[in-house]
Amino acid sequence: MNKVIVEGIKLYAYHGCMEEEARLGGNYIVDVIVETDFNEAAKTDDLSKTVDYVAICEIVKAEMAIRSKLIEHVGKRIVDRIKKELKGILKVKVKVTKLNPPINGVVSSVSIEIEE
């Protein structure tokens, strides 16, 4: 089993249950790990035989641009779209981290992780 890992996709988005979050937005980091078999790509140096990490980034950017109240919701959309649009995916894991969430107290981030 092989993995393609795209870590630290930094985005500004407008997710959250509070009106303030919808208006002002916030910083997010998304990490994606896909399990695939890229042995043929490793032998042939052929991008079409693996999962293109640029395509992963484009999916993440597009889904993060669609407002959700919950990061669980946007994370699930990212997982579903990766599974639907990219071939050769055996397993996908997505972590969405919201930096400096508006929580009473000092919290640097909150995250969700989905693995399917």
C-alpha positions as CSV (number, residue, x, y, z in Angstrom):
1,M,0.0,0.0,0.0
2,N,1.3,3.5,-0.9
3,K,0.2,6.9,0.3
4,V,0.0,10.3,-1.3
5,I,0.1,12.9,1.5
6,V,-0.8,16.6,1.1
7,E,-0.3,18.4,4.3
8,G,-0.8,22.0,5.4
9,I,-3.1,23.3,2.8
10,K,-3.7,26.8,4.2
11,L,-7.0,28.5,3.4
12,Y,-9.2,31.3,4.5
13,A,-12.8,30.3,4.8
14,Y,-16.2,31.2,6.3
15,H,-17.3,28.1,8.3
16,G,-18.9,28.3,11.7
17,C,-22.3,28.5,13.4
18,M,-21.9,32.1,14.5
19,E,-22.9,35.0,12.2
20,E,-19.5,36.6,13.0
21,E,-17.7,33.6,11.4
22,A,-19.9,33.9,8.3
23,R,-19.0,37.6,7.9
24,L,-15.3,37.6,9.0
25,G,-14.1,34.1,8.2
26,G,-11.0,32.5,9.6
27,N,-7.8,30.5,8.9
28,Y,-7.9,26.8,8.3
29,I,-5.4,24.0,7.6
30,V,-6.4,20.9,5.7
31,D,-4.4,17.7,5.5
32,V,-5.2,14.8,3.1
33,I,-3.8,11.3,3.0
34,V,-4.9,8.9,0.3
35,E,-3.9,5.3,0.1
36,T,-3.4,4.1,-3.5
37,D,-1.2,1.7,-5.5
38,F,1.3,3.9,-7.3
39,N,3.9,1.1,-8.0
40,E,3.3,1.5,-11.7
41,A,3.9,5.3,-11.5
42,A,7.1,4.7,-9.5
43,K,8.3,2.3,-12.3
44,T,7.2,4.4,-15.3
45,D,7.4,8.0,-14.1
46,D,3.8,8.4,-15.4
47,L,1.5,10.8,-13.5
48,S,-1.6,9.1,-14.8
49,K,-0.7,6.0,-12.8
50,T,-1.0,7.8,-9.4
51,V,-3.1,10.3,-7.6
52,D,-2.3,13.9,-8.6
53,Y,-1.8,16.0,-5.5
54,V,-2.6,19.1,-7.5
55,A,-6.1,17.6,-8.0
56,I,-6.4,17.0,-4.3
57,C,-5.6,20.6,-3.6
58,E,-8.1,21.9,-6.1
59,I,-10.9,19.7,-4.5
60,V,-10.0,21.0,-1.1
61,K,-10.0,24.7,-2.2
62,A,-13.3,24.3,-4.0
63,E,-15.1,22.6,-1.1
64,M,-13.6,25.0,1.5
65,A,-15.0,27.9,-0.5
66,I,-18.5,26.6,0.1
67,R,-19.7,27.8,3.5
68,S,-20.7,25.2,6.1
69,K,-21.7,25.7,9.7
70,L,-19.7,22.6,10.7
71,I,-16.1,21.6,9.7
72,E,-17.4,18.1,10.0
73,H,-19.7,18.9,7.0
74,V,-17.0,20.4,4.8
75,G,-14.6,17.6,5.7
76,K,-17.2,15.0,4.6
77,R,-17.7,16.8,1.3
78,I,-13.9,16.8,0.7
79,V,-13.8,13.0,1.4
80,D,-16.8,12.3,-0.8
81,R,-15.5,14.3,-3.7
82,I,-12.0,12.8,-3.6
83,K,-13.5,9.3,-3.7
84,K,-15.8,10.3,-6.5
85,E,-13.4,12.2,-8.8
86,L,-10.0,10.6,-8.3
87,K,-9.3,7.1,-9.5
88,G,-7.4,4.5,-7.6
89,I,-8.3,5.7,-4.2
90,L,-8.3,2.8,-1.7
91,K,-8.7,4.9,1.5
92,V,-8.8,8.6,2.2
93,K,-8.2,10.6,5.4
94,V,-9.0,14.3,5.7
95,K,-8.2,16.5,8.7
96,V,-9.7,20.0,8.8
97,T,-8.2,22.3,11.4
98,K,-9.8,25.6,12.4
99,L,-7.2,28.0,13.8
100,N,-8.1,30.3,16.7
101,P,-11.7,29.3,17.0
102,P,-14.1,31.7,18.8
103,I,-14.3,29.8,22.0
104,N,-14.3,31.3,25.5
105,G,-10.7,30.7,26.7
106,V,-7.5,30.2,25.0
107,V,-7.7,27.5,22.3
108,S,-5.2,27.5,19.4
109,S,-7.2,25.2,17.1
110,V,-10.0,22.6,16.8
111,S,-9.9,19.7,14.3
112,I,-12.0,17.0,12.8
113,E,-10.6,13.9,11.1
114,I,-12.6,11.6,8.7
115,E,-11.2,8.3,7.4
116,E,-13.0,6.2,4.9
